[in-house]
C-alpha cells in the first residue's frame, strides 16, 4: 500500500471534524428576534416533515430495488462469475453495496437540509449587522453540508472497497462495489426530483398568486405559500443537490478505479486503482483552506470574495495533484490531464457567470425584452438557453480530447481512457467548495425571505437582496459544474462499462471497445436514449405544473375565504399549503423517477431475448442518452438562471425605459419578467438538475446490471 494513501482516511476524518467545527460556529450565532425564530422554526418543521415523508418512500423503494438487483444478477448473471465467485455471491454483494450507497446518499441529503435550515435565520440576523457577517454565516453553513457530503462519499467508497477484498484482490473489488454508485444515484434522483418538484411548485404558487395576481411583495407574510416556498429552497437546493453531488463523486470514483485496473494488471501497482481516492483526499484539504480564507468586504460584490476562496482551492488542488502523480504514478502526462480537469472547472464557473449574471449581455437582453411583454421575454430567454449549449459542448469536447491525448502520450496501457478519468478526478477536487457555494444560495434566499416576513428595514433587505442575487449565481454555478462533470464522467463511465463487459465476456479488460451505430439495433437503442431524456423532462416539468396548480388553488381559496389575510388582521394557514405541496410532489416524483431505472433494463433484456448483442445496444443507450441529457440540461439550467436574474435585475431598478424612468417592481416589464422566471423555474430547479443524476444513473445501472445483457 503506498504511504501517500493514508491521506485518504486522514483527510476524510479531518474534513468531518472541520464540518463539525463550522456547524458549532454557526449554531452559536444569534438566531435573531423572536419573530425571526418563529419563522425559522416553521421552515424547519415543514422541511423536516417533507424529508421524513420523502425518504420513507425512497427507503422502501431502495430495499425493493436492492432485492430485485440481487435476484436479477444471481439468476441472469450467467455461470462464469468473477474469479471463482458464483453469480449468487456477486448478486448479494451488489445488493449490499447498493443499500450502503443509498443509505449514505440519504444521510447526505438530511445533513445538507438540517444545517442549511438552522443557518438561514442566523444569516438573516447577521445581515442586520453587516454584509461581512452575513456572508460568513451563509458560506460556513453551506460548507458544513458540502464537506460532510464529500467526506462521506470518499470514506464510503474507500471502506466498501476494502470490505469487498480491495487489499487482496484490487482488480476484482471495483467490479463488486459498482452497486454503491447505483444506490447513491438511485436515491439522488428521487431526492433531487421530489425536492425539485416541491420547491418549484411552491415558488410558482407564491409568485403567480402573490406577486402577479394580488400585487404583494415576494415573501409577504400574507401569502399562504410563502413558507412552503422557503421550505422548498432547502429540500430542493440543499437536500437534493447534496445527494446529487454525493452520487457524482461516488460513481465517478468507482468508474475511475475500474479504468485503473488495466494499468494495474500490467504493472501490479495498486496505486493505479487507489489514485482517484488519494486525489480527492487532497481536494478536501485544498477546499478547507479555500473556505477558511474567505473574507467579504462591506461594499464589494460578495461573489468576488467567494471567487477568491475558490481560486485558492484551485491552486492548492493543482499542487496536491502534482504530489499525488509524482508519488503514485510518476507520469507527468497524467498530471497534465488532471490539470485539464481543474482548468475545465474554472472555465465552467466563468461561462455560467456570463450567462446568468446581470453584469453580462445575456441577462440584460432578457430584461430588455421584458419591456414588450412576457412573450418576448420567453422567446429571448429560450434563445439564450439554447445558445449556452455551444459553450458546454466545446468545453466538454476539448477537455475530453486533451485529457485523452495526454493519457495516450503517457504510454500506459489504457492510458487514453484513464487520462479522462484523471481529468474528472481533477475537476472533482474542488467539489466541496463548489457545494458550499451552492448551499450558500438557499441560505441567503431564506434569509431574505425571513427578513421580509419579519419586517426588517430597507437597509437590511438591501444586504440580503444583494446576497440573494449572488446566491442565484452560485446555485447556477453548481448546476453548471455538476453538468460538465457529468459530461467528463460520461466518457469515463462509458469506458468503465465497456471494460466491465470485456471483463465478464473475455476475462480481461479492454477487449470490448466498439459500438457500431451502423447496426440497426444499436441505432434504435440510441434513438430510445434521446426519447428517454425528453420524456423524463416532460414528466418532471408536468409534475411541477400539476403540483403548482394545487397550491395556487389553495392560496386563492384562503384569500377568498378570509379577507382579513390581505388586510393583515388574519394569519394564513401556512401548514395547509406545506402539506398539500408535500403530498402532491411526492406522488408526482414516482413515475419520472422510475423511468430511467426501468428503461435500460427493459431495453437490454428485450434485445437480448430477441437475439441481438444487448450489451452493445445498452452501450448506445448510455452513450447517446448521456449526450442528449447534458445538452438539454445546459439549456434548462442556464436559461432558467438567466430568466431568474433578469427578474432580479428589474427588481433592483437596473432597467429603464426610453425616457430614463426606472422600471422596477410592479411595472409591466417586471410582471413579464416574473412570468419568464416562472417558466424557467422548473427548468433550472427540477428537470435540469435531475438530468445530471439521470445521466449518471444510466451509467451506474448499466455498470451494475451488465451481466444481464451478456
N, C-alpha and C positions, 0 to 999 in steps of 0.2 A: 504494500500500500504506500503510495507516495506521501512523504511527510507533509507536503503542502495541502493534502486532502483535509487535514484537521481544521483548516479554515472553515470548512462547511459546518460542523457542529458548533465551533466557537462563534462564528458569525451568526448562526441561527439563534443560539441562546442569547448572545449579546443583543440581537435585534429584539427579541421578546422582552428582555429587561429594559431596553430603550423605550419600547412602546409602553410598558407599564409606567416608567418614569413620566412620559408625556401625558398619559392618562391621569395620573395623580396630579400633575402640574395643572392640567386643565380643570379637573373636577374641584380643585381647591379654590378656584377663582370665584368671584362674586357672581351669583346667578341673577342679580338684578332685583327689581321691585317685586312685591307680592303679585301684582298683575302679570308681570312677565313670567314669574314662576308658574302661575296658574295656566297660562297659555302653553308654556313649555311642557307642563305635565299632561295637558290634553293631547299635544302632539305625540308625546312618548307613549301614552296609553293607546292611542289609535295605531301607531306604528307597531307596537309590541303585539297588539291583538291581531293585526293583519299577518305579521310574520309567523306567529304561532299557528294560525289557521293555514297559512300557505305552506309552511314546512311540514305540517302534519300531512297535508295532501301529497307533497313531494316525497316525504319519507315513506309513505305507503306505496307510492308508485316505484320508488327506488328498490324496495325489498322485492316487489313483484318482478321488476326487470332483472334484478340480480339472479333470482331463481331461474328465470327464463333463459338468461345468458348461460348460466352454468349447465342447464339441461341441454341447450342447443349445441354448445361446444362439446359436451360429453357424448351426445348421441350422433351429431352430424360432423364432428371434427375429424373423422377419419381414423384409421387404425394406427397411423405412423407415430403420432405423438411427437414429443421433443425429448431427445436424449434419454430414452428409456421410460419416460413418463407416459402413462396412458392418457387417452382423451379425457377420461373421468378426472384424473389428477389435474390436468390443465384446466378443466371446467371449473372445479371448485376453487382453485387458486384465482382464476379470473373473476369469479363471483365475489370472493372475499376482497380482492383488490378494488372491485367496483364499489362495494359498500364502504370501504375505508375512504376512497376518494370522494364519494358522495357525502359522507359524514364530515370530512374536513372542509369541503366546499360549503356545506350548510353552516358549520361553525363560523366560517369566514364571513358569511352573509350577516349572521347575528352580531358578530363583533363590529362590523362596519356600521350597522344601523345604530347599535346601542351607544357607542361613543359619540357618533355624529349628533344624535338627538340630545345628548347631555351637553354637547359643545355649543349648540346653536343659541341657547338662551344666554350662555356666558359670553358668546361673541356679541350678542345684542347689547349686553350690559357693558362690555369693553368699548363698544362704539360710542358710548356716552362719555368716555374719557378722551380717546383719540383713535386715529386710524391705525397707528402702530400697534397698539394693544389688540385691536380687533383682528388685524392680520395674524398676529402671533397665535391668538386663540384658535382662529379658523384653521391655520396651517397645522398647528400641533394636534388639534382634534382630528383633522383629516389624516395626519401621519400615523396616528395610533392604529387605525384600521389598515392603512397602506403597508405598514411594516409588519404587523402581526400576520396579515394575509400572506405576504410573500415569504415570511419566515416559516409559516405553517406549510406552505407549498414545498419549500426546499427540504424541510425536515421530514415531511410526509413521504416525498419521493425517495429520499435517502434511506429512511427507515424501512420502507417496504421493499426496496431493492435488496438490502442486506437480509431482511427477514425471509426473502424468497431465494436465498442462496447466492447473493451477489459476490460474496468473498471467495466462494469456491467454484462457482460456475458463472462468471461475469458475462459470458457470451450468451447465456440462457436467460438469466434473470430479467433483462429488459423486456423480453417477449412475454414473460409471465405477469409483469406489472402494468401492461397496457390497460388493463381494466381500471386501474386507478385514475388514469386520464379520462376514460369514458365515464366513470362515476362522477368525476368533477364536472365534466361537460354537461352531463345529463341534468344535474342539479342547477348548474349555472344557467342553462337555457330556460328552465322553468322559473328560476328566481328573477332573471332579467326580464323575461316575458311577462310574468304575473305582475312584477313591480312596475314595469313599463306601462302596462295596460292601466293599472291603478293610477299612477301618477298623472298620466296624460288625460285620462277620463276626468279626474278631479280638476285638473288645470283647465280643461275645456269648459267644464261646467261652471267653474268660478269665473272665468273670463267672459264667456258669452252671455251669461245671465247678469253677472255683476257689472263688468265694465261696459259692455255693449248695450244691453237692454236697460239696466237700472241706472247706468251712468255713475256708479260709485267707484272709488279708487280700488286698485288691486290690494288684496289682503285687508279689505274693510271688514271690521268685525260684524257688520250687519249681513254679510254673505254667509249662508249656511255651509257652503262648500269650502270655505277658506281653510278650515282645519284639515279637511280631507286633502286639500291641495298641498299644505305644508307636510302632512304625513307622507304624501306621495313622493316628495323630494327625497325622503330618507329611504323608503322601501324600494324605490327605483334606482336612484343615482348612487346610494350608499350600499345597500344590501345587494342589489342586482349587479352593480359594477364590481363590487368586492368578489362575488362569486365568479364573475366573468374573468377577471384577471388572475384569480387563483387557478382557474381552469387553464388559462393561457399558459402560465408558467409551468404548471404540472405536465400538461400534454406535450408542450414543446420540449421540455427537459427529457421526457421519455423518448420522444422521437429522435432527438439528437443522440441519446445514448445508444439507440438501435443502430443509427448510422455509424457510430464509432466502433461497432462490432467488427466491421470489415477490416479496419486497420489493426484491431486487437488480434484477430486471427492470424495476421501476417507477422506482427511484432511481438505478440504475447505480452504487451504492455497495457495493463489495466487503465493507465492514465487516459487512453483514448475514450474509454467509456465513462470515466469519472470526471473528465474535463468540464462538461456542462454544469455539473454541480458546483465545482470549485469557482468557476467564473461567476456564477450567481452569488456565491458567498462574498466575493469581493464587491459585487454590485450592491449588496446590502450595506457594507461598510461605507462605500462611497456615497450612497444616498443618505445615510445617517449624518454624515458630515455636511452634506448639502442642505438638509433641513435645518441643522443646528446653526448655520451661519446666516440664515435669512433675517434681515432687519429692514423693515419698511420705513422710508422717510415720510414725514407727515403729508407733504403736498405732492409727492410723486405718484405716478400710476402704480398701484400695488403689483401689477403684472411684472414690472421691471424688477422688483425685489424678488419675486418668485423665480424669474429667469436667472438672476444672479446665482441663487442657490442651485438651480438646475445645471448651470454651466460648470460650477464647482464639482457637482456629482459626475458630470460627463468627463471632466478632466481626470478625476480620480479613477473613474472606471477604465479609462484608457491605460493608466498606469497599472491598475490591477490586472487588466487583460494581458499587458506585456509581461508581467511577472509570472502569470499562470502559464502562458505559452512557453516562456523560457524554461521553467522548471518541469513542465509536464510533457510538452510536445517537441520543443526545440526546433520549431519551424516557423520562420518569420513570415512566410507567405500566409499562414493561417492567422497570424496576428493581424495582417493587413485585412483579411476577410472579416475579422471581428471589428476592426475599426470602421469598416464599411457599414456594418450594422449600427454602430454607435452614431456615426455621422447621419445615417438614414433617420434615426430617431430625432435628431436635431432639425433636419430638413423638414420633417413632418410637422414639427412644432411651428416652424415659420409659415409653412403652407396653410396650416389650419388657422393660424392667426390672421393671415392675409384674407382668407375667405370669410372669417367670422367676426372680425373686429371692426368697429365703426370708423377706425382711423383710415381704413383702406377702401378702395373703389367698389368692390362687390356689394358690401353692405350699404354704402352710400347710394348706389344705383337703385337698390330695392327701396330705400327710404324715399328717394326722389319719385319713383314710380307710384308711391302711395298717394301722391298729390292728386292723381287722377282716378283713385278708387281701388277697391280690393282686387278687381280683375287684373289690372296692370301690375299690381304688387305680386300677385301669384305667378303671372307669366314671367316676370323678370326673376323672381326667386327660383322658379323652376329652371330657368336657363342657367342661373349661377350654379345651382346644384349639379346640373349635367356637366357644366364646364369643369368642375373640380375633378372629374374622372380622368382628365388628361394628366394632371399633376400626379394623381395617385398611381396611374398605370406607369408613367415614366419613372417615378421614384422606385417603385417596387421592381420594375423591369431592370433598371440599371443596377440596383443593389444585388439582385439575383445573378445577373450576368457577371458583374465584377467579382462577387464572392465565389462564384462557381469557377471562374477563370483562375483566381488566386488559389483555390483549393486544388485544382488540377496542376497548377505550377508547383505545388508543394511536393509533388512526386509520390504522395501517399496513395496507397490502394483505396479507391473510392473517395479520393480527395475532393473531387468536384462537389458532390452532394454534401460531404462533411464541411466544406467551406461555407455552404449556405447555412448549415446548422450553427457554425461558429458565428456567422453574421447575426443570426436570430438570437443567439445567446448574448451577443454583444448589445443588441438592441434592448434586450430584457434586463440588462444590468441596472438601468435606471428606473425600472418598473416601480419600486417602492416610492420613489419621489414623484413619478407621474401620477400614481394612485393617490398620493397625499394631495396633490393639486386637484385631482378630480373631486375628492370628498370636500375640499375647500369650497367647491361650488354650492352644493346643497346646504352646507352650514351657513354660508353667507346669505343665501336665498332665504332660509328660515329666519335668520337674524333680522333681515329686512322686514319680513312679514310680522315677526313678533313686535318689532318696534312700531310698525304701523298699527297693529291691533292694540298695543299698549298706550298709544297716543304720544309717542316720543316726539320731540320737537323737530323742526325742519333741519337743523344743523346735524342732528344725529342721523336723520334719514338721508342726509346728503352723503354721509360717510358710508352707510350701509347700501345706498343706491350705487355708489362707486364700486363697492366690493361685490355687489350682486352682478354688475356688468362684467367685472373681471371673472367672477365665478362662472358666468355663461361661457366665457372663452376657455377657462381651464377644463370645464366639462367637455367642450368640443375638442380640446387638445387630446384628452384621454381617449375619446372615441376615435380620433384620427390615429393616435398611437396604437390602439388596440386593433384597428382595421389594418394598418400597414404591417404590424407584427403578425397579424393573421395571414397577410399576403406572403411574407417571408416564410412563415411557418408552414404555409400551404405546400410549398415545394418540399420543404423538409419532411413533413408528414406524408406527403405523397411518395417520396422516395423511401421513407420508412415502411410504408405499406407494400411497395414493390419488393423491398428487401425481406419483409416478413413472408410474403408469398413465395419468394425464392427459397427461403429457409424451410418452409413447410413442404414445398414441392420437390426441391432438389437437395435439401440438407446443407446448403451453402448460400451465403448472401450474394446478391448482385447478379444472379443469372436471369432474373425476370425483369426486363427493363424496357420493353417496347409495348406501347399501347397503340394499336393500329386503328386510327379513326376511319380508315377506308373500309373497314369491316362494318357491315350493316348493323349488326347487333351493338357494336361499340358506338356508332353514330347515334343510334336510338338511346343508348344509355346517357350520352352527352346531352341529347335533346331533353330527356326526362330530368336531368340535373338542373337545367336552366328553368324548366317549368316549376320544379320544386322550390327554387328560390323565390320566384314571383308569386306562387300560390301561398307560400308561407307568409310573405309580406302582406298579401291581400288579407289573409285571415287575421293577422296580427293587427293591421290597421282597422279592419272592420270590427274587431273586438273592442278597440278603443271607442269607435263611434257608437256602438251599441251600448257600451257601459256608460259613456258620457251622456247619452240620451236619458238614462235613468236618473243620473244625478241632476241634470238640467231640469227635469220634471219635478224633482224633489225640491230644488231651490225655488222654482216658480210657485210650487204649492205652498211653501212656507210664507213667501211674500204675500200671496193672496189670502191665506188663512189668517195671518196675523199682521195687520197694518202697523202694529207697534214696532215691528222689526225695522222697517225703514225709518220710522220716527226716532228710533234709538231708545225706546222705552221698554222693549222686549228683547230677550236674547234668543237667537236662532237655535234650533236643535242640531248642533254640530254632530252629535253622536249618530243621529239617524243618517246623515249624509255619509259619514265614515263607514257605517255598517252596510249601507246599500252599495257603495263603491267596492268594498271588500268582497262581498258575496258575488257581485256581478263579474268582477275582474278574475276571481279565482275560477269561476265556471268557464269564463271565456278563454283562459290560457290552455285548457286541456287539449283541444283539437289542434291548434297550431303547434303546440309543444310536442305532441306525439308524431306529427307528420314527418319531421326529419329523422326521428328514431326508427320508425317503421319502414320508411321508403327504401333505404339501402338494403334492408333485409329482404323485403318483398321482391324488389327488382333482382337482387342477386340470386335468390332461390328459384324464382320463376325462370330466369335464363339458364341456370344450372340444370333444372329439370327438363328444359327444352333442348338440352344437349349442346349449349354454347359454352364458350370459355367465360364463365361467370366472373372469375377474378378480374379479367380484362374489362368486362362491362362495368363492374363496380369501380374499377380504376378510372374509367371515363366519367362515371357519375361523380366521383370525388374530385377529379381534376377540374372539370368544366363547372361543376357546382360551386367550387371554390372561386373560380374566376368571376362567374356571374354574381356571386354573393358579395365579393369585395367591391365590384364596381357599383352595384346597387346600394350598398352600404355607404360608399363615398358620396353618392348623390344625396341620400337621405340625411346623413349626419351633417355634412357641411351646408347643404341647402337649408335644413331646419335651423342650424345655428345662425346662419346669415339672416333668416327671417326674424329670429328672436332678437338679435342685436339691432336690426333695423327699427324694430318697435322701440327698443330701449333708447336708441339714438333720438327718436322723435320725442319720447317722454322726457329726455334730458334737455329738450329745447334746442337741439342742434340742426333742425330743419326749418327753413324759412321759405316764404312764398316770394313771388317776383317783386313784391313791394318791400320786402325786408321784414315782414311780420313773422314772428315765431309761430310755427305750427306745432303746438305741444299737446298735452293731454286734453282729450275732449274734442279735438279738431277732427275734420273728416279724414285727413291723412292718417291721424292716429287710429281711428276706427278701422281704416283699411289695413293698417299695419297689424292691428290685433287679429283681424281675420287671417292674414297671411301667416302670422305666428301660430295661430290655432291649426292651420293646415300643416305647418311644419312640425308641430309638437309630436304627433305620433310617428313621424318620420325619424326625428333625431333622438327620441327618448324611448321608443318602443321597438319598431321594426328594424331600424338601423343598427342599434347596439345588439339586438337579438341575432342579427345576421352574422356578427362576429362569432358568436357562440355556435351558431348553426354550422358555419364553415369548419370549425374545429371539431364539432360533434360528428360531422360526416367523416372526418379523418379518424377520430378515435373509435367510432363504432365499426368502421371498416377494418381498422387495425385489430380490434378485439375479435371480430366475427369472421375474419378472412378464412379461417379453417372451414367454414361452412360453404365457401364458394369454390373450393379446390376439389 
